[in-house]
Amino acid sequence: MDTRMSPTEPEGYHFHVMRRALDEIDAAGAGLTLDDLAARLKMSPAHFQRTFSRWVGVSPKAYQQYLTLDNARRLLANNFTTLGAAHEAGLSGAGRLHDLFVKWEAMSPGDYAKAGAGLEIAWGWFEGPFGRTLAMGTDKGICGLAFAEETGDAAAMADLRGRWPKARFVEAPERLEGWMAAAFGQSGEASLYLIGAPFQIKVWEALLAVPSGQVTTYSEIARFIGHPKAVRAVGTAVGRNPVSWLIPCHRALRKSGGLGGYHWGLPVKRALLAWEAARADAG
């Protein structure tokens, strides 16, 4: 069952255009004009302009720089967040995130060890600004959010279900609609239920302190949670984040300025970072 986040053009359409634009920009190896890029995408310049502006709020010419491969280094140089300062400013789990309020609760280590036994998890498919999205949640909040454009539906479903193998899964997108509307910036409050090992929870809490339009590094997260030498373990925990977007693992970069990995595909990570950075700069 699909739940459209827009009453007219599906939100996922805009991401498909961005995904194709990424390939064309990379293949060109240099900046393309608006007309050239529109032609490569088999769109009129006017339609292309409207699509970009509707999706991200800036023109294609302004947005193109955010899609380039070296955008991560630019973000690290200009938009780096020191997590201690962000946390003290009240930008942690109970603070402002994605221009909406997110509240979260973590499962106890004992319950996590049960691998989901006794837990009912509702799931449903949604169309959002970054394409086809699989959401899962308990009565306490969203516990899984996967982007399927790169991985495919079956792989995304198997991935999230495999994290809590003893849970009971029920297709019930209507139970998630309110939280998903909030997640994609429409209205309301998004509740999260973090299901992970204690170390993973610490890392995900740190990610919640990174504001939209800002980035941090794996080493900064390790320092912030009190394990400065555990950079590799932090990277693994970031990659195991089950709630994409709302727990913003896409904002974690390598210290060198490289993108690092992304569980749902690097093109999606580039689009997420570009969307947030463009909106932050435009604002």
N, C-alpha and C positions, 0 to 999 in steps of 0.2 A: 504494500500500500504506500502510495506517495502522498505526502502532505506538502503542498506548494506554499512557500513563504511569501509569494507575490500573487495577487489576484490576476495579473496579466502575464507578462513575460517571465518565465521561470528564472529565479535568481541564478541557477546553475549555468544558464546561457552565457552570462557575462564571464564566468570563470573559463568556459570553453574557449571564448575569444582570447582571453588573457593567456591561456595555455598555448594556443597556436601562435600568439604574438611572441611568446618566449622563444619558441623554436626558430621563428623567423629572425628575431634579433640576434640570437646566438649564431645562426648560419651566416648572417650578413657580416659579422665581425666588426661592424662599425655602425654609427647612428644612421637610421633610415628616416627619410622624410615621412610626414603624415601620409602623403599620397602614395608613396612607395609601399609603406607598411599596409595601408588599406588595400592596395591592389593585390599584394601577396595573400591577404586574407580573403580576397574576392568580396570585398565590401566597398561601398561608396565612402569617400572621405567623410561625408556628412553623417552617415550611419555609424561609422567607426568613432567619430567624435562624440556622438550622443551616447554610444555604448560605454566608452571609457568614462565620460563625465558622470553618467548615471551610476556606474559601479563604484568609482573611487572618489568622485568629486573634483577631479582636476582634469585638464586636457590631456590627450594622448602625448603631445609634445613634452609636457611637464612630467608625465608619468613614465615615459620611456626610460629615463635615467634610473628609475627605481627598479626596473626589471633587468638591468644589466648584471653580468656576473660579478662585477666588482662592487656591487651595492653593499654587500656585507661589510667590506672594509670601510666604506664611507660611513655606514651606520656605527661601526665600532669606534671610529674616530670622532664622530660628532654626536652620537646618541647613546653613549655608554652609560649604564646605570650602576652606581655603587649600591649594592643591595642593603647595606646597613643604613644609608641615608634614606633610601626608599621606604624601608620598613619603619624608620622613625617618623617619616612623614605620613604614616597611616595608609600606605598603599599595599598592605598585606591582605590576607584572605578576607577580612571584613571590610576592606576599603573599596575605593572606586576602581573598576576594571571594565574596559571596553565600553565606557560611558553607560554602564548599568551597575546595579548592585549585585554582587555575588556573595552568597554565604555558603560556607562549607563545613563539613563534619568528616572526621576520619574514622574508619572502622578500627576497632581494637585489634591488637596483634593476635589475641586468641581467636577472635572471629575470623580474621584473615586466614589463619592457619587451617580453618575448616574448608577452604577452597570454595566458599559459596554455599555450603550445605545449609539448608533451611532458608535460603534467600530467594525471593522471587524477583526477577529482573524483567522489566518490560522493555520492548525494543520496537523501533520503527524507522522507516526511511524518510528523509526530508530533503528538500532542495534548498540549498543555502547559497551564500555569495561565493563559496569555494567549491561548488558542485555538489554531487550526490553525497549525502551525509548519513551515516548510521548512528543513531542515538540509542543509548541504553540507560535505564535508571531504576532505582528502587523507590520505595515510598518516601525516602529521605532526600533524593535528589539524583541528578545525572551522575552515573558512574562510568559511562563510556561514550566517547564521541570520536568517530572515525571518518576520515575523508577517503572515499572509494574511487576517485577519478583515476588514480594511478595504479592502485592495487587491484581494483575490481571488486564487485559486490561480494562474491563468495569468499575471497581472501579476507576482506574486512570483517565479515560476519564470523568466520572461523577464528580469526585473531582475537576478537573481543570475547567470544564465547569460551575460548580456550583458557582465558585468564581465570575464570571462575567455573571450573568443570562440573562442580556438584550443585550449582544453582539451577533453579527452575526458570526457564526462559519463556516468556509469553509475548506474542505479537500484540501490542497495544499502544500504537503511536499516539492515540488521544490522551493517554496519561502523561505524555511528554511534551505535548504541544505548547503549553504555557511556558515551560522552561526553555524550549527551543526558540520561541518567539523572543524571549529575553536574551538568549545567547546570541542571536543575530541582530540585536539592537532595536527591536520593535517596541516592546513594553514589558514591564514587570520585573521580577527578580528571578535570577537563575540560582537554584540550589545545587550544590555538588556533594556527592558522597564518595570520598576517596577510599578506594579499596586497594591497599598495597602493603608491602612490608614496611617496618618502621623507618628504615633508611630511605626508601623511596618516598615515603610521606614527607620527610624532611626536605628532600630535594624539590618535591612538587610545591610545598609551602613556599620555598624560596622563589620558585618561578612565579607564584602568584603576586610577588612583590615587584615584578618588573612591569612598569606602566606601558600601555599601548604606545607604539612609536619609538620605544627604547629597546636596547638590547643589552645583554650581559654575556659573560663567558663561563665556560664550564669551570675554570679555575676560580673565578669569583664566587660561583655558587659553592664550591668546595670550601673556600675560605669562610664564607658566610655561615655555613652549617657546622663549622668547627672541625672539619676534616680536610685541611689544606692539601694533603698529599693524595687524597682519594679522587683525583680528577677523572681517572678512567672509570671508577665506580659511579661517579656522578653522571658521566656521559651515558653509562648503561641505564641508570635510573631515569634520566631524561628521556631516553629512547623508549622506555617502558611506560611512559605516561599514557594512561588509557583515555584521557579526556583532552583531545586536541582542542586548540583555540582557547578554551576557557582556562585551562592550565597551559600557559603559553610557552611550551617547549620550543616553539619555532624561534623564540627570542634568545635562545642560547647559541652562541657562536664559539668557534675556536679562538684562542688568544691571538693567532696569526691573522685573523680576519676571515678565515675560511668559513664556509657555511656549516661544516660539520655534517652530521647525518640528519635524517628526518624519517621517522617511521612510515609516514604515509606518502613519501616521495619528495625528492628535492624540488621539483617544479612547484609543488604545492607550497613548500616552505618559502620559496622565492616570492610567490604570489602573495602569501600572507604578510611577509615583511614589507613588500612593496606597497601593498594596500594600506598598511598601518602607517608607514613612514610618509607616504604621500598625503594622507589625511591629516597627520600631525603637522606637517609642514604647511599645508594649506590653511589649517586652523590658526 
